[in-house]
Amino acid sequence: MILFIVWSVSAQQCDQPLKAARFDCHPEPSVTSEKCLARKCCWQPQMRSMIQLFKNTSSNSANINVPSCYYPQDFPTYQVKTNEPTAFGQRLTIIKQQSTYMPNEILSLTVDLIYETAQRFRLRIYD
């Protein structure tokens, strides 16, 4: 019973109804289910026949770039900790509570939103 509950929660986090909304968790070549799952990402290989790959229709070509290894909905992301107005615009401090598979991951970043002119905006992200 406990295994079923754990699997069910995990499956729900990987349930992405819009395949186009999937963000590639393993953009490097030669992705496998083992490499994908080691990153705590979702693995759902795209099943396409060779005939579908060679058809030149918009519906089939749109599915070719859907990643098989993608981030789950609950993957750790940055959250805004502070948001302060400045002379140049705004300064945000963003933090990530939990590290991921990335080596030397930076858990706290500063983001400057700089309004230079009415037509020019600069975004600076640094640690």
GUSE-283207 format. One line per field, with one value per residue: residue number from 0; residue in three letters; x, y, z of N, C-alpha, C in turn. Coordinates in nm, 3 decimals, decimal comma. Example, Ala and Ser with C-alpha at 12.3 -4.5 7.8 and 13.67 -1.06 7.14 Angstrom:
BEGIN
i: 0|1
aa: ALA|SER
n.c1: 1,319|1,285
n.c2: -0,569|-0,225
n.c3: 0,780|0,708
ca.c1: 1,230|1,367
ca.c2: -0,450|-0,106
ca.c3: 0,780|0,714
c.c1: 1,320|1,290
c.c2: -0,330|0,003
c.c3: 0,780|0,787
***
This chain:
BEGIN
i: 0|1|2|3|4|5|6|7|8|9|10|11|12|13|14|15|16|17|18|19|20|21|22|23|24|25|26|27|28|29|30|31|32|33|34|35|36|37|38|39|40|41|42|43|44|45|46|47|48|49|50|51|52|53|54|55|56|57|58|59|60|61|62|63|64|65|66|67|68|69|70|71|72|73|74|75|76|77|78|79|80|81|82|83|84|85|86|87|88|89|90|91|92|93|94|95|96|97|98|99|100|101|102|103|104|105|106|107|108|109|110|111|112|113|114|115|116|117|118|119|120|121|122|123|124|125|126
aa: MET|ILE|LEU|PHE|ILE|VAL|TRP|SER|VAL|SER|ALA|GLN|GLN|CYS|ASP|GLN|PRO|LEU|LYS|ALA|ALA|ARG|PHE|ASP|CYS|HIS|PRO|GLU|PRO|SER|VAL|THR|SER|GLU|LYS|CYS|LEU|ALA|ARG|LYS|CYS|CYS|TRP|GLN|PRO|GLN|MET|ARG|SER|MET|ILE|GLN|LEU|PHE|LYS|ASN|THR|SER|SER|ASN|SER|ALA|ASN|ILE|ASN|VAL|PRO|SER|CYS|TYR|TYR|PRO|GLN|ASP|PHE|PRO|THR|TYR|GLN|VAL|LYS|THR|ASN|GLU|PRO|THR|ALA|PHE|GLY|GLN|ARG|LEU|THR|ILE|ILE|LYS|GLN|GLN|SER|THR|TYR|MET|PRO|ASN|GLU|ILE|LEU|SER|LEU|THR|VAL|ASP|LEU|ILE|TYR|GLU|THR|ALA|GLN|ARG|PHE|ARG|LEU|ARG|ILE|TYR|ASP
n.c1: 0,082|0,191|0,395|0,242|0,120|0,343|0,438|0,219|0,211|0,454|0,407|0,201|0,339|0,488|0,302|0,229|0,013|0,034|0,249|0,419|0,487|0,685|1,007|1,333|1,528|1,763|1,959|2,192|2,359|2,270|2,077|1,942|1,710|1,815|2,010|1,843|1,660|1,842|1,884|1,660|1,441|1,164|1,082|0,972|0,965|0,937|0,722|0,747|0,678|0,881|0,759|0,605|0,810|0,908|0,698|0,570|0,409|0,251|0,155|0,295|0,563|0,574|0,584|0,833|1,041|0,980|1,087|1,211|1,308|1,227|1,166|1,005|0,691|0,730|0,998|1,288|1,298|1,392|1,294|1,152|1,308|1,363|1,251|1,337|1,300|1,517|1,752|1,793|1,595|1,484|1,586|1,625|1,644|1,696|1,632|1,712|1,578|1,655|1,914|2,008|2,091|2,296|2,640|2,829|2,622|2,450|2,282|2,176|2,096|2,139|1,929|1,918|1,697|1,709|1,609|1,689|1,625|1,320|1,287|1,475|1,584|1,762|1,875|2,033|2,200|2,355|2,593
n.c2: -0,119|0,130|0,160|0,193|0,442|0,616|0,580|0,675|0,949|1,031|0,971|1,151|1,394|1,377|1,380|1,545|1,708|1,869|1,814|1,988|2,161|2,048|2,062|2,012|1,790|1,662|1,770|1,694|1,472|1,123|1,032|0,827|0,613|0,554|0,757|0,978|0,931|0,929|1,195|1,267|1,316|1,304|1,025|0,947|0,793|0,891|0,737|0,669|0,574|0,477|0,559|0,778|0,956|1,025|1,142|1,445|1,632|1,888|1,818|1,584|1,666|1,853|1,703|1,586|1,713|1,685|1,632|1,326|1,296|1,488|1,773|1,720|1,839|1,925|1,991|2,128|2,480|2,827|3,069|3,387|3,575|3,833|4,156|4,454|4,803|5,008|5,270|5,229|5,055|4,754|4,517|4,182|3,903|3,573|3,239|2,891|2,620|2,356|2,155|2,025|1,790|1,930|2,015|2,211|2,391|2,698|2,833|3,072|3,375|3,703|3,932|4,191|4,427|4,647|4,951|5,115|5,295|5,414|5,230|5,035|4,766|4,607|4,299|4,158|3,887|3,744|3,598
n.c3: 0,000|0,080|-0,109|-0,341|-0,294|-0,287|-0,550|-0,690|-0,624|-0,735|-1,005|-1,060|-1,048|-1,276|-1,469|-1,737|-1,918|-2,148|-2,393|-2,521|-2,321|-2,176|-2,028|-2,122|-1,944|-1,982|-2,191|-2,315|-2,551|-2,611|-2,414|-2,159|-1,985|-1,735|-1,692|-1,694|-1,480|-1,272|-1,238|-1,113|-1,273|-1,506|-1,709|-2,019|-2,295|-2,638|-2,851|-3,173|-3,497|-3,779|-4,011|-3,928|-3,864|-4,113|-4,243|-4,365|-4,211|-4,021|-3,767|-3,696|-3,717|-3,516|-3,284|-3,280|-3,140|-2,871|-2,548|-2,408|-2,156|-1,892|-1,675|-1,360|-1,223|-0,962|-0,937|-0,780|-0,763|-0,798|-0,554|-0,480|-0,238|-0,135|-0,242|-0,350|-0,405|-0,606|-0,701|-0,968|-1,050|-0,961|-0,709|-0,659|-0,440|-0,488|-0,392|-0,366|-0,210|-0,208|-0,332|-0,659|-0,919|-1,038|-1,057|-0,824|-0,765|-0,736|-0,473|-0,388|-0,539|-0,681|-0,841|-1,061|-1,182|-1,424|-1,534|-1,799|-2,013|-2,167|-2,366|-2,321|-2,127|-1,869|-1,747|-1,481|-1,343|-1,070|-0,835
ca.c1: 0,000|0,277|0,460|0,145|0,101|0,464|0,439|0,110|0,252|0,558|0,345|0,127|0,435|0,536|0,188|0,227|-0,080|0,082|0,386|0,497|0,527|0,795|1,137|1,432|1,611|1,890|1,980|2,312|2,326|2,269|1,998|1,883|1,622|1,899|2,067|1,732|1,609|1,946|1,867|1,527|1,353|1,062|1,122|0,863|1,016|0,840|0,706|0,710|0,721|0,964|0,669|0,571|0,926|0,931|0,584|0,598|0,290|0,281|0,126|0,402|0,689|0,567|0,612|0,968|1,129|0,931|1,190|1,173|1,351|1,182|1,155|0,873|0,627|0,779|1,144|1,326|1,322|1,421|1,183|1,192|1,320|1,344|1,223|1,358|1,319|1,649|1,759|1,793|1,482|1,455|1,684|1,564|1,726|1,622|1,698|1,663|1,584|1,706|2,003|1,971|2,203|2,397|2,759|2,858|2,498|2,440|2,149|2,129|2,135|2,085|1,878|1,893|1,611|1,759|1,532|1,784|1,547|1,183|1,294|1,584|1,577|1,874|1,857|2,163|2,189|2,489|2,597
ca.c2: 0,000|0,248|0,172|0,246|0,584|0,685|0,576|0,759|1,089|1,052|0,969|1,275|1,501|1,360|1,387|1,675|1,689|1,937|1,769|2,105|2,232|1,976|2,126|1,906|1,772|1,603|1,814|1,632|1,355|0,987|1,021|0,697|0,621|0,553|0,891|1,068|0,905|0,968|1,339|1,281|1,372|1,212|0,955|0,895|0,796|0,917|0,623|0,711|0,479|0,537|0,624|0,909|1,043|1,072|1,218|1,588|1,703|1,974|1,752|1,491|1,736|1,924|1,610|1,532|1,775|1,667|1,555|1,204|1,321|1,624|1,807|1,702|1,963|1,966|2,003|2,247|2,602|2,945|3,146|3,524|3,596|3,976|4,238|4,590|4,907|5,072|5,389|5,186|4,966|4,662|4,413|4,063|3,793|3,448|3,125|2,756|2,550|2,220|2,142|1,922|1,712|2,018|2,033|2,349|2,467|2,820|2,830|3,208|3,465|3,839|3,969|4,334|4,468|4,782|5,022|5,215|5,394|5,366|5,120|4,942|4,703|4,516|4,198|4,109|3,779|3,715|3,542
ca.c3: 0,000|0,086|-0,239|-0,435|-0,266|-0,331|-0,696|-0,738|-0,612|-0,835|-1,137|-1,077|-1,074|-1,413|-1,559|-1,805|-2,029|-2,268|-2,421|-2,560|-2,199|-2,112|-2,036|-2,133|-1,825|-2,024|-2,329|-2,371|-2,634|-2,555|-2,293|-2,130|-1,869|-1,615|-1,675|-1,665|-1,345|-1,177|-1,216|-1,052|-1,374|-1,558|-1,832|-2,099|-2,433|-2,744|-2,940|-3,308|-3,600|-3,883|-4,106|-3,872|-3,870|-4,249|-4,292|-4,357|-4,169|-3,906|-3,640|-3,662|-3,697|-3,388|-3,176|-3,288|-3,041|-2,735|-2,477|-2,336|-2,018|-1,864|-1,533|-1,298|-1,181|-0,829|-0,938|-0,703|-0,839|-0,717|-0,499|-0,445|-0,093|-0,113|-0,360|-0,301|-0,507|-0,606|-0,787|-1,108|-1,078|-0,850|-0,677|-0,601|-0,394|-0,510|-0,328|-0,392|-0,082|-0,223|-0,447|-0,756|-0,974|-1,096|-0,973|-0,782|-0,781|-0,656|-0,414|-0,364|-0,647|-0,682|-0,973|-1,076|-1,293|-1,448|-1,636|-1,849|-2,086|-2,190|-2,462|-2,290|-1,995|-1,848|-1,643|-1,433|-1,245|-1,020|-0,699
c.c1: 0,087|0,348|0,367|0,127|0,222|0,469|0,334|0,148|0,357|0,499|0,268|0,221|0,490|0,423|0,179|0,138|-0,036|0,227|0,476|0,546|0,642|0,927|1,244|1,525|1,748|1,917|2,106|2,273|2,327|2,195|1,942|1,792|1,704|1,957|1,959|1,684|1,712|1,939|1,734|1,429|1,257|1,109|0,998|0,907|0,903|0,837|0,657|0,759|0,806|0,878|0,633|0,688|0,946|0,813|0,612|0,471|0,322|0,255|0,236|0,534|0,690|0,605|0,757|1,057|1,078|1,033|1,133|1,207|1,318|1,164|1,014|0,819|0,680|0,932|1,183|1,359|1,354|1,292|1,235|1,192|1,300|1,322|1,229|1,368|1,458|1,642|1,751|1,675|1,446|1,572|1,610|1,673|1,642|1,703|1,633|1,684|1,657|1,795|1,957|2,096|2,317|2,518|2,780|2,737|2,495|2,297|2,092|2,184|2,074|2,045|1,851|1,807|1,640|1,681|1,618|1,716|1,406|1,182|1,400|1,578|1,696|1,843|1,996|2,140|2,331|2,480|2,687
c.c2: 0,125|0,268|0,232|0,396|0,664|0,689|0,670|0,906|1,120|1,058|1,098|1,391|1,494|1,369|1,528|1,661|1,757|1,897|1,886|2,184|2,162|2,050|2,018|1,902|1,714|1,643|1,755|1,512|1,225|0,977|0,879|0,713|0,626|0,692|0,991|1,053|0,939|1,117|1,371|1,352|1,264|1,152|0,900|0,903|0,818|0,799|0,673|0,605|0,551|0,609|0,763|1,005|1,102|1,145|1,366|1,665|1,781|1,904|1,655|1,563|1,812|1,833|1,562|1,588|1,766|1,582|1,431|1,216|1,466|1,645|1,779|1,836|2,014|1,978|2,132|2,366|2,716|3,014|3,286|3,537|3,743|4,045|4,383|4,688|4,970|5,196|5,351|5,098|4,882|4,567|4,301|3,972|3,668|3,333|2,995|2,677|2,416|2,213|2,025|1,851|1,800|2,031|2,182|2,441|2,586|2,830|2,969|3,300|3,603|3,871|4,119|4,357|4,616|4,844|5,136|5,329|5,339|5,246|5,015|4,898|4,608|4,424|4,146|4,004|3,744|3,658|3,623
c.c3: 0,000|-0,047|-0,343|-0,417|-0,314|-0,483|-0,752|-0,732|-0,718|-0,975|-1,163|-1,108|-1,216|-1,515|-1,617|-1,928|-2,158|-2,294|-2,459|-2,438|-2,126|-2,135|-2,024|-2,012|-1,861|-2,169|-2,394|-2,456|-2,553|-2,422|-2,281|-2,009|-1,740|-1,587|-1,634|-1,521|-1,238|-1,146|-1,149|-1,145|-1,423|-1,690|-1,900|-2,245|-2,534|-2,839|-3,075|-3,405|-3,702|-3,986|-4,057|-3,882|-4,010|-4,309|-4,273|-4,324|-4,043|-3,774|-3,599|-3,637|-3,565|-3,272|-3,174|-3,178|-2,898|-2,659|-2,407|-2,187|-1,986|-1,714|-1,480|-1,250|-1,047|-0,823|-0,865|-0,793|-0,743|-0,675|-0,465|-0,293|-0,059|-0,247|-0,314|-0,416|-0,493|-0,696|-0,934|-1,145|-0,957|-0,831|-0,605|-0,547|-0,413|-0,451|-0,372|-0,264|-0,091|-0,346|-0,536|-0,803|-1,026|-1,004|-0,943|-0,798|-0,685|-0,604|-0,386|-0,473|-0,625|-0,826|-0,972|-1,200|-1,315|-1,565|-1,687|-1,924|-2,101|-2,284|-2,427|-2,144|-1,984|-1,730|-1,608|-1,326|-1,201|-0,878|-0,608
***
